């Protein structure tokens, strides 16, 4: 079973979910079913707009055909909750 890694990055000024997996026609056809899915030539990966709903949709779609690795995504989401919302102001 292929490993599908989900990462959260900024691409073209938007927060996106980057989907990385080995070349597999079945997975490619499946990722194309996601709304606004596109291939990034620069990042050499598929991407979709970031949202919690999209994360759930990806997990549901790929659950039976790939091992879904969200460890990098989880770290970035956790780190974003720890960052102060106003630069330079800590502890509000």
N, C-alpha and C positions, 0 to 999 in steps of 0.2 A: 504494500500500500504506500502511495506517495505521501510525502510530507508537504503540507501547505502552510507556509509561514505568513502570518498577518502582521503588518507593521503600520504604524501611523506616522506619516510624514507630511511635509508641506511640498506641494508640487504645483507650479504655476500660480502661486499665491493662495492655494486652497488646501485645507486639511483633507487628506485622502487616506484610504486604506490601501496599502500596497500588498498584493498577493503574489508570493513567490512560490514556485513549485517547478520540478523538473518537467521538461517538455512531455506533454501527454495530451493527445487529441481529445480524449474524453473530458479531461479537466478544462481544456480550453473551450470546448463547446459548452460546458456547464457555466464557466465564468461569464461567457457571453450572454447568459440568461439574466445576469444581474443588471439592474437599471444603471445606465450610464457607464458601463464597464468599458475600459479602453486600455490599449497597450501603450506603454511608455518605452520609446526607443532608448531614451537616455538612461532609464533605470532598469531596462530589460526585465520588466515585470508588468503584470496587469494591475490596474487600480480602479477604485470606485470611490465616490464621495464618502467622507467619514460621517458615520452616525451610529448610535447604539443599535438602531433597527437594522442597519446594514450588517453589523457584526453578527447579529442574530440570524439574519438571512443567509450569510455565508456559512455559519456553523450548521444550519439546517440543511442547506443545499449539499455541502461536502461531507457531512457526517459519516455517511456509509462508504465513501470511496477514497477518503484521504485521512491521514492523521493531521489534525489541525493544531498548529503550534502558535499560541497567542502569548508566549512568554515575553517577547519584546514589546508587544502592544500593551500587555498588562503593566509592565514597568513604566512605560511612557504615560499611561493613564494615571497610575498611582503618583508619579512624579508631578504631574500637572495639578493634582489636588494639594500637593505640598508646597507649591510655589505661591508666593504672595501675589495677589491680583494687581497691586499697585507697585511698580518698580521702586525700590528703595525703602519701602515701608514694610517692616517685618513685625509680626505679632498682633495684627489687628483682628 
